[in-house]
Amino acid sequence: MNVSDAMTPRSDLVVVEIPGSRNDVLEYIQEYGFSSVPVVKDVDGEEVYRGLVSRDDLIEQPDEDQLALLMREVPTIGADAAIGDAAATMAAEDSRRLPVVDGDSLVGILTVTDVVRAIARGEIDGDTEVGGLATSAVNATYTETPLPVAEREIGLANVPYAVVLDDDAGLAGILTEVDVLAVARVVEGEASTGDSIAEQDSEWSWEGIKATGARYLPTRNVELPVGATRHFMTEDLVTVSGARTAKEVAQELISNDIEQVPLVNGTDLDGIVRDVDLLEGL
């Protein structure tokens, strides 16, 4: 199976153009549930691929508004490459998506979800038991934690989720980046640059220049509701045991439109199985 068999072609992609702002990306992520948006630029009438902006970038850089500074370079791949090679690149580079390019042109995008979908369909190997693929370290938060604090926990842990625990430390739900961005709002404010003009007696000033006071520049930030995490988490948890195969778990992920499931042993939480973990089984 080649990348071209599983990728989303350019004709079906939503892209944003340079110059642009974080609002352009946030709108698509919130409205369509995208995890990332490719960035392109018009060069002499030709569309040239420039990079990607993901929901991670929006969360990690809340003060940045310019699209050109929000986007990042990620590994790319050709349409004729084997999907197993693409999965290996994703796992090695810790990248959730690979732009598919032909020269400077964007011809499609291959995501972790595309690979997981191929596993779920049995098009590539999915016989590995997930007990050996799961991550034992689990990021967690509390049901009453204010959402902005829970978002910071997710960001500092560098994972896209937090398992939510109740008063008895039992599983109450899960909070994901998707849940956070669904209620995020971009707000404008003012930031002072300080007394940025030299005083008359400063050594580096020239004659006739005097301070005129602080200057203010418009800034943007992401505002989140301050309610408890329980109001924003997903309560209906899908869980799996370690004996389930990668194919079976892939089917759960795709059918429930989720990226990770808690790994349980009876009522005990043993770990987390993320979609990227299934790539390791290939």
Number of C-alpha atoms within 10 A of each C-alpha: 13 15 25 19 15 19 21 18 16 16 8 9 13 14 18 19 18 13 12 14 17 25 15 15 25 24 13 17 19 18 9 10 14 16 18 23 22 22 25 21 17 12 8 7 7 11 15 18 22 19 20 23 25 21 21 16 17 22 19 15 14 15 16 18 19 14 21 19 13 21 20 15 10 17 15 19 19 20 23 12 14 15 22 17 14 25 27 14 19 23 17 10 11 12 15 19 24 23 26 26 18 14 10 12 16 23 20 24 26 26 21 21 21 19 26 27 20 21 23 22 15 15 12 17 16 23 15 18 19 26 21 14 21 23 16 15 9 17 17 19 23 21 25 16 16 18 22 17 15 24 25 13 17 22 16 10 14 12 15 18 26 22 25 25 18 14 10 7 12 14 20 19 23 26 26 22 18 19 16 22 21 17 12 17 13 15 10 12 10 11 13 12 10 10 12 12 15 15 16 14 11 11 8 9 13 12 8 7 13 14 11 11 10 12 13 12 9 9 14 16 19 16 15 18 14 11 13 17 25 21 13 19 21 16 14 9 13 15 16 22 20 18 12 15 20 29 25 20 26 27 19 19 22 16 11 10 10 16 19 23 22 25 26 16 13 9 9 11 17 19 22 24 28 24 23 22 19 26 23 17 17 16
